[in-house]
Amino acid sequence: MTKERMLGYVAFLHLVSIGRFAFTPSGRAIRWRMVAPEVSNIAEAIQVGRANRNGYRRIPFRFLGHRFEIMEHVAYFIHRKGIWPTGEMQINHKDLDRSNGTIDNLELMTQSENMKHSAAMRKAGKKGGKR
């Protein structure tokens, strides 16, 4: 993970810690928007991010004048587990479904292990999510 990318995750997790963003139990990132702030303190949750052409959800945001775009499942894994993927480590979707960001479906492994897992799952007939 590059220093710039790591800074993006640190910035986003800071915004989570102060309540600007949150995660649903399914691992989706949300932000809060006030509904009629002049009338009440009711807020609604707005899903943030979008899936890229490979099916991974990415979250664009600004922090202290800098633009970042991070991968949703990696931010959720770091937030819930407190473990950072360093060096060759990656966050794997156990069921190959990139839209399934639940914490039980995410695991830390090397790129080599990730590729072997993917090949074994596909050989067993598991196709995963949309791409």
DOTORKE-552664 format. One record per atom (N, C-alpha, C): residue in three letters; chain; z, y, x; atom name. Coordinates in Angstrom, 1 decimal. Example, Ala and Ser with C-alpha at 12.3 -4.5 7.8 and 13.67 -1.06 7.14 Angstrom:
# DOTORKE-552664
R ALA A 7.8 -5.7 13.2 N
R ALA A 7.8 -4.5 12.3 CA
R ALA A 7.8 -3.3 13.2 C
R SER A 7.1 -2.2 12.8 N
R SER A 7.1 -1.1 13.7 CA
R SER A 7.9 0.0 12.9 C
//
This chain:
# DOTORKE-552664
R MET A 0.0 -1.2 0.9 N
R MET A 0.0 0.0 0.0 CA
R MET A 0.0 1.2 0.9 C
R THR A -0.9 2.1 0.7 N
R THR A -1.0 3.4 1.5 CA
R THR A 0.1 4.3 1.1 C
R LYS A 0.4 5.2 2.1 N
R LYS A 1.5 6.2 1.8 CA
R LYS A 1.2 7.0 0.6 C
R GLU A -0.1 7.4 0.4 N
R GLU A -0.5 8.2 -0.8 CA
R GLU A -0.2 7.5 -2.1 C
R ARG A -0.6 6.2 -2.1 N
R ARG A -0.4 5.4 -3.3 CA
R ARG A 1.1 5.2 -3.6 C
R MET A 1.8 4.9 -2.5 N
R MET A 3.3 4.8 -2.7 CA
R MET A 3.9 6.1 -3.2 C
R LEU A 3.4 7.2 -2.7 N
R LEU A 3.9 8.5 -3.2 CA
R LEU A 3.7 8.6 -4.7 C
R GLY A 2.5 8.1 -5.2 N
R GLY A 2.2 8.2 -6.6 CA
R GLY A 3.1 7.4 -7.4 C
R TYR A 3.5 6.2 -7.0 N
R TYR A 4.5 5.3 -7.7 CA
R TYR A 5.8 6.0 -7.7 C
R VAL A 6.3 6.5 -6.6 N
R VAL A 7.6 7.2 -6.5 CA
R VAL A 7.6 8.4 -7.5 C
R ALA A 6.5 9.2 -7.5 N
R ALA A 6.5 10.3 -8.4 CA
R ALA A 6.5 9.8 -9.9 C
R PHE A 5.8 8.8 -10.2 N
R PHE A 5.8 8.3 -11.6 CA
R PHE A 7.1 7.8 -12.0 C
R LEU A 7.7 7.0 -11.1 N
R LEU A 9.0 6.4 -11.4 CA
R LEU A 10.1 7.5 -11.5 C
R HIS A 10.0 8.6 -10.8 N
R HIS A 10.8 9.7 -11.0 CA
R HIS A 10.7 10.3 -12.4 C
R LEU A 9.4 10.5 -12.8 N
R LEU A 9.2 11.0 -14.2 CA
R LEU A 9.7 10.0 -15.2 C
R VAL A 9.7 8.7 -15.0 N
R VAL A 10.3 7.8 -15.9 CA
R VAL A 11.8 8.0 -15.9 C
R SER A 12.4 8.2 -14.7 N
R SER A 13.9 8.4 -14.7 CA
R SER A 14.4 9.6 -15.4 C
R ILE A 13.6 10.6 -15.5 N
R ILE A 14.0 11.9 -16.1 CA
R ILE A 13.5 11.9 -17.6 C
R GLY A 12.8 10.9 -18.1 N
R GLY A 12.5 10.8 -19.4 CA
R GLY A 11.1 11.3 -19.8 C
R ARG A 10.3 11.7 -18.9 N
R ARG A 8.9 12.2 -19.2 CA
R ARG A 8.0 11.0 -19.6 C
R PHE A 8.2 9.9 -19.0 N
R PHE A 7.5 8.7 -19.4 CA
R PHE A 8.5 7.6 -19.6 C
R ALA A 8.0 6.5 -20.3 N
R ALA A 8.8 5.3 -20.5 CA
R ALA A 7.9 4.1 -20.6 C
R PHE A 8.5 2.9 -20.7 N
R PHE A 7.7 1.7 -20.9 CA
R PHE A 8.2 1.0 -22.1 C
R THR A 7.2 0.4 -22.8 N
R THR A 7.5 -0.4 -24.0 CA
R THR A 7.9 -1.8 -23.4 C
R PRO A 8.5 -2.7 -24.3 N
R PRO A 8.9 -4.0 -23.8 CA
R PRO A 7.6 -4.8 -23.3 C
R SER A 6.5 -4.4 -23.8 N
R SER A 5.2 -5.2 -23.4 CA
R SER A 4.6 -4.6 -22.2 C
R GLY A 5.3 -3.6 -21.6 N
R GLY A 4.9 -3.1 -20.3 CA
R GLY A 3.9 -1.9 -20.4 C
R ARG A 3.7 -1.4 -21.6 N
R ARG A 2.8 -0.2 -21.8 CA
R ARG A 3.5 1.1 -21.4 C
R ALA A 2.9 1.9 -20.7 N
R ALA A 3.4 3.2 -20.4 CA
R ALA A 3.2 4.2 -21.6 C
R ILE A 4.3 4.9 -21.9 N
R ILE A 4.2 5.9 -23.0 CA
R ILE A 4.8 7.2 -22.5 C
R ARG A 4.4 8.3 -23.2 N
R ARG A 5.0 9.6 -23.0 CA
R ARG A 5.5 10.1 -24.3 C
R TRP A 6.4 11.0 -24.3 N
R TRP A 6.9 11.5 -25.6 CA
R TRP A 6.3 12.9 -25.9 C
R ARG A 5.9 13.1 -27.2 N
R ARG A 5.4 14.3 -27.7 CA
R ARG A 6.2 14.8 -28.8 C
R MET A 6.6 16.0 -28.8 N
R MET A 7.4 16.5 -29.9 CA
R MET A 6.6 16.7 -31.2 C
R VAL A 7.1 16.3 -32.3 N
R VAL A 6.4 16.5 -33.6 CA
R VAL A 7.0 17.7 -34.2 C
R ALA A 6.2 18.7 -34.4 N
R ALA A 6.7 20.0 -35.0 CA
R ALA A 8.0 20.4 -34.4 C
R PRO A 8.0 20.8 -33.1 N
R PRO A 9.2 21.2 -32.4 CA
R PRO A 10.0 22.4 -33.0 C
R GLU A 9.2 23.2 -33.8 N
R GLU A 9.9 24.3 -34.4 CA
R GLU A 10.7 23.9 -35.6 C
R VAL A 10.5 22.7 -36.1 N
R VAL A 11.2 22.2 -37.3 CA
R VAL A 12.3 21.1 -36.9 C
R SER A 12.0 20.3 -36.0 N
R SER A 12.9 19.2 -35.7 CA
R SER A 12.8 18.7 -34.3 C
R ASN A 13.7 17.8 -33.9 N
R ASN A 13.7 17.2 -32.5 CA
R ASN A 13.0 15.9 -32.5 C
R ILE A 12.2 15.5 -33.5 N
R ILE A 11.6 14.2 -33.6 CA
R ILE A 10.4 14.2 -32.6 C
R ALA A 10.4 13.1 -31.9 N
R ALA A 9.3 12.9 -30.9 CA
R ALA A 8.6 11.6 -31.3 C
R GLU A 7.3 11.6 -30.9 N
R GLU A 6.5 10.4 -31.1 CA
R GLU A 6.0 9.8 -29.8 C
R ALA A 5.9 8.5 -29.7 N
R ALA A 5.4 7.9 -28.4 CA
R ALA A 3.9 7.9 -28.4 C
R ILE A 3.3 8.3 -27.3 N
R ILE A 1.9 8.3 -27.1 CA
R ILE A 1.6 7.4 -26.0 C
R GLN A 0.7 6.4 -26.2 N
R GLN A 0.4 5.5 -25.1 CA
R GLN A -0.5 6.2 -24.1 C
R VAL A -0.2 6.1 -22.8 N
R VAL A -1.0 6.7 -21.8 CA
R VAL A -1.8 5.7 -21.0 C
R GLY A -2.8 6.1 -20.3 N
R GLY A -3.5 5.2 -19.5 CA
R GLY A -4.7 4.6 -20.2 C
R ARG A -5.6 4.0 -19.4 N
R ARG A -6.8 3.4 -19.9 CA
R ARG A -7.1 2.2 -19.0 C
R ALA A -7.9 1.3 -19.6 N
R ALA A -8.3 0.1 -18.8 CA
R ALA A -9.6 0.5 -18.0 C
R ASN A -9.6 0.2 -16.7 N
R ASN A -10.8 0.4 -15.9 CA
R ASN A -11.8 -0.7 -16.1 C
R ARG A -12.9 -0.7 -15.5 N
R ARG A -14.0 -1.7 -15.7 CA
R ARG A -13.6 -3.1 -15.4 C
R ASN A -12.5 -3.2 -14.5 N
R ASN A -12.0 -4.6 -14.2 CA
R ASN A -10.9 -5.1 -15.1 C
R GLY A -10.5 -4.2 -16.1 N
R GLY A -9.5 -4.6 -17.1 CA
R GLY A -8.1 -4.2 -16.8 C
R TYR A -7.9 -3.6 -15.6 N
R TYR A -6.5 -3.1 -15.2 CA
R TYR A -6.3 -1.7 -15.8 C
R ARG A -5.1 -1.6 -16.5 N
R ARG A -4.8 -0.3 -17.0 CA
R ARG A -4.3 0.7 -15.9 C
R ARG A -4.8 1.9 -15.9 N
R ARG A -4.4 2.9 -14.9 CA
R ARG A -3.9 4.1 -15.7 C
R ILE A -2.9 4.8 -15.0 N
R ILE A -2.3 5.9 -15.6 CA
R ILE A -2.5 7.1 -14.7 C
R PRO A -3.3 8.1 -15.2 N
R PRO A -3.5 9.3 -14.5 CA
R PRO A -2.4 10.3 -14.9 C
R PHE A -1.9 11.1 -13.9 N
R PHE A -0.9 12.1 -14.1 CA
R PHE A -0.8 13.1 -13.0 C
R ARG A -0.2 14.2 -13.3 N
R ARG A 0.0 15.3 -12.3 CA
R ARG A 1.5 15.4 -11.9 C
R PHE A 1.8 15.7 -10.7 N
R PHE A 3.2 15.8 -10.2 CA
R PHE A 3.2 16.8 -9.1 C
R LEU A 3.9 17.9 -9.3 N
R LEU A 4.0 19.0 -8.2 CA
R LEU A 2.6 19.4 -7.7 C
R GLY A 1.7 19.6 -8.7 N
R GLY A 0.3 20.1 -8.3 CA
R GLY A -0.6 19.0 -7.7 C
R HIS A -0.2 17.8 -7.6 N
R HIS A -1.0 16.7 -7.1 CA
R HIS A -1.4 15.8 -8.2 C
R ARG A -2.7 15.3 -8.1 N
R ARG A -3.2 14.3 -9.1 CA
R ARG A -3.0 12.9 -8.6 C
R PHE A -2.5 12.0 -9.5 N
R PHE A -2.3 10.6 -9.1 CA
R PHE A -2.9 9.7 -10.2 C
R GLU A -3.3 8.5 -9.8 N
R GLU A -3.7 7.5 -10.8 CA
R GLU A -3.1 6.2 -10.2 C
R ILE A -2.2 5.6 -11.0 N
R ILE A -1.6 4.4 -10.6 CA
R ILE A -1.9 3.2 -11.5 C
R MET A -1.6 2.0 -11.1 N
R MET A -1.8 0.8 -11.9 CA
R MET A -0.6 0.6 -12.7 C
R GLU A -0.7 0.5 -14.1 N
R GLU A 0.4 0.3 -15.0 CA
R GLU A 1.2 -0.9 -14.7 C
R HIS A 0.7 -2.0 -14.5 N
R HIS A 1.5 -3.2 -14.3 CA
R HIS A 2.3 -3.2 -13.0 C
R VAL A 1.8 -2.5 -12.0 N
R VAL A 2.5 -2.4 -10.7 CA
R VAL A 3.7 -1.5 -10.9 C
R ALA A 3.5 -0.3 -11.6 N
R ALA A 4.6 0.6 -11.9 CA
R ALA A 5.7 -0.1 -12.7 C
R TYR A 5.3 -0.8 -13.7 N
R TYR A 6.2 -1.5 -14.6 CA
R TYR A 7.0 -2.6 -13.8 C
R PHE A 6.3 -3.3 -12.9 N
R PHE A 7.0 -4.3 -12.1 CA
R PHE A 8.1 -3.7 -11.2 C
R ILE A 7.7 -2.6 -10.5 N
R ILE A 8.6 -1.9 -9.6 CA
R ILE A 9.8 -1.3 -10.5 C
R HIS A 9.5 -0.7 -11.6 N
R HIS A 10.5 -0.2 -12.5 CA
R HIS A 11.5 -1.2 -12.9 C
R ARG A 11.0 -2.4 -13.4 N
R ARG A 11.9 -3.4 -13.9 CA
R ARG A 12.6 -4.3 -12.8 C
R LYS A 11.9 -4.6 -11.8 N
R LYS A 12.4 -5.5 -10.8 CA
R LYS A 13.0 -4.8 -9.6 C
R GLY A 12.6 -3.6 -9.3 N
R GLY A 13.1 -2.8 -8.2 CA
R GLY A 12.5 -3.4 -6.9 C
R ILE A 11.4 -4.1 -6.9 N
R ILE A 10.8 -4.7 -5.7 CA
R ILE A 9.4 -4.0 -5.5 C
R TRP A 9.2 -3.5 -4.3 N
R TRP A 7.9 -2.9 -4.0 CA
R TRP A 7.0 -3.9 -3.3 C
R PRO A 5.7 -3.9 -3.7 N
R PRO A 4.7 -4.7 -3.1 CA
R PRO A 4.3 -4.1 -1.7 C
R THR A 4.7 -4.6 -0.6 N
R THR A 4.4 -4.0 0.7 CA
R THR A 3.5 -5.0 1.4 C
R GLY A 2.8 -4.4 2.4 N
R GLY A 1.9 -5.2 3.2 CA
R GLY A 0.8 -5.9 2.4 C
R GLU A 0.7 -7.2 2.5 N
R GLU A -0.3 -8.0 1.7 CA
R GLU A 0.1 -8.4 0.3 C
R MET A 1.3 -8.0 -0.1 N
R MET A 1.9 -8.4 -1.4 CA
R MET A 1.2 -7.7 -2.5 C
R GLN A 1.0 -8.5 -3.6 N
R GLN A 0.3 -8.0 -4.8 CA
R GLN A 1.1 -8.4 -6.0 C
R ILE A 0.9 -7.8 -7.1 N
R ILE A 1.5 -8.2 -8.4 CA
R ILE A 0.4 -9.0 -9.2 C
R ASN A 0.8 -10.2 -9.5 N
R ASN A -0.1 -11.2 -10.1 CA
R ASN A 0.2 -11.3 -11.6 C
R HIS A -0.8 -11.4 -12.5 N
R HIS A -0.7 -11.8 -13.9 CA
R HIS A -0.7 -13.3 -13.9 C
R LYS A 0.4 -13.9 -14.3 N
R LYS A 0.5 -15.4 -14.2 CA
R LYS A -0.5 -16.0 -15.1 C
R ASP A -0.8 -15.5 -16.3 N
R ASP A -1.8 -16.1 -17.3 CA
R ASP A -3.2 -15.5 -17.1 C
R LEU A -3.4 -14.7 -16.1 N
R LEU A -4.7 -14.1 -15.7 CA
R LEU A -5.2 -13.1 -16.7 C
R ASP A -4.3 -12.8 -17.8 N
R ASP A -4.7 -11.8 -18.8 CA
R ASP A -4.2 -10.4 -18.3 C
R ARG A -5.2 -9.6 -17.9 N
R ARG A -4.8 -8.3 -17.3 CA
R ARG A -4.2 -7.3 -18.4 C
R SER A -4.4 -7.6 -19.7 N
R SER A -3.8 -6.8 -20.7 CA
R SER A -2.4 -7.2 -21.0 C
R ASN A -1.9 -8.4 -20.5 N
R ASN A -0.6 -8.8 -20.7 CA
R ASN A 0.3 -8.4 -19.6 C
R GLY A 1.0 -7.2 -19.8 N
R GLY A 1.8 -6.6 -18.8 CA
R GLY A 3.3 -6.9 -19.0 C
R THR A 3.7 -7.9 -19.8 N
R THR A 5.1 -8.2 -19.9 CA
R THR A 5.7 -8.6 -18.6 C
R ILE A 7.0 -8.3 -18.4 N
R ILE A 7.6 -8.6 -17.1 CA
R ILE A 7.6 -10.1 -16.8 C
R ASP A 7.7 -11.0 -17.8 N
R ASP A 7.7 -12.4 -17.6 CA
R ASP A 6.3 -12.9 -17.1 C
R ASN A 5.3 -12.1 -17.3 N
R ASN A 3.9 -12.5 -16.9 CA
R ASN A 3.6 -12.0 -15.5 C
R LEU A 4.4 -11.2 -14.9 N
R LEU A 4.1 -10.6 -13.6 CA
R LEU A 5.0 -11.2 -12.5 C
R GLU A 4.3 -11.4 -11.3 N
R GLU A 5.0 -12.0 -10.2 CA
R GLU A 4.4 -11.4 -8.9 C
R LEU A 5.3 -11.4 -7.9 N
R LEU A 4.9 -10.9 -6.6 CA
R LEU A 4.4 -12.0 -5.7 C
R MET A 3.2 -11.9 -5.1 N
R MET A 2.7 -12.9 -4.2 CA
R MET A 1.7 -12.2 -3.2 C
R THR A 1.3 -13.0 -2.2 N
R THR A 0.3 -12.5 -1.3 CA
R THR A -1.1 -12.6 -1.9 C
R GLN A -2.1 -11.9 -1.3 N
R GLN A -3.4 -11.9 -1.8 CA
R GLN A -4.0 -13.3 -1.8 C
R SER A -3.7 -14.1 -0.7 N
R SER A -4.1 -15.4 -0.6 CA
R SER A -3.5 -16.3 -1.7 C
R GLU A -2.2 -16.2 -2.0 N
R GLU A -1.6 -16.9 -3.0 CA
R GLU A -2.2 -16.6 -4.4 C
R ASN A -2.5 -15.3 -4.6 N
R ASN A -3.1 -14.8 -5.8 CA
R ASN A -4.4 -15.4 -6.1 C
R MET A -5.3 -15.5 -5.0 N
R MET A -6.6 -16.1 -5.1 CA
R MET A -6.5 -17.6 -5.4 C
R LYS A -5.6 -18.3 -4.8 N
R LYS A -5.4 -19.7 -5.0 CA
R LYS A -4.9 -19.9 -6.5 C
R HIS A -4.0 -19.1 -6.9 N
R HIS A -3.5 -19.2 -8.3 CA
R HIS A -4.6 -19.0 -9.3 C
R SER A -5.4 -18.0 -9.1 N
R SER A -6.5 -17.7 -10.0 CA
R SER A -7.5 -18.8 -10.0 C
R ALA A -7.9 -19.4 -8.9 N
R ALA A -8.8 -20.5 -8.8 CA
R ALA A -8.3 -21.7 -9.5 C
R ALA A -7.0 -22.0 -9.4 N
R ALA A -6.3 -23.2 -10.0 CA
R ALA A -6.3 -23.0 -11.5 C
R MET A -6.0 -21.8 -12.0 N
R MET A -5.9 -21.5 -13.4 CA
R MET A -7.3 -21.6 -14.0 C
R ARG A -8.3 -21.1 -13.4 N
R ARG A -9.7 -21.2 -13.9 CA
R ARG A -10.2 -22.6 -13.9 C
R LYS A -9.8 -23.4 -12.9 N
R LYS A -10.2 -24.8 -12.9 CA
R LYS A -9.5 -25.6 -14.0 C
R ALA A -8.3 -25.1 -14.4 N
R ALA A -7.6 -25.8 -15.5 CA
R ALA A -8.1 -25.3 -16.9 C
R GLY A -9.1 -24.4 -16.9 N
R GLY A -9.6 -23.9 -18.1 CA
R GLY A -9.1 -22.6 -18.7 C
R LYS A -8.2 -22.0 -17.9 N
R LYS A -7.6 -20.7 -18.3 CA
R LYS A -8.5 -19.6 -17.9 C
R LYS A -9.0 -18.8 -18.8 N
R LYS A -9.9 -17.8 -18.5 CA
R LYS A -9.3 -16.4 -18.3 C
R GLY A -8.2 -16.1 -18.9 N
R GLY A -7.6 -14.8 -18.8 CA
R GLY A -8.1 -13.8 -19.8 C
R GLY A -7.8 -12.6 -19.6 N
R GLY A -8.1 -11.5 -20.5 CA
R GLY A -9.5 -10.9 -20.3 C
R LYS A -9.8 -9.8 -21.0 N
R LYS A -11.0 -9.1 -20.9 CA
R LYS A -11.3 -8.6 -19.5 C
R ARG A -12.5 -8.5 -19.1 N
R ARG A -12.9 -7.8 -17.9 CA
R ARG A -13.9 -6.8 -18.1 C
//
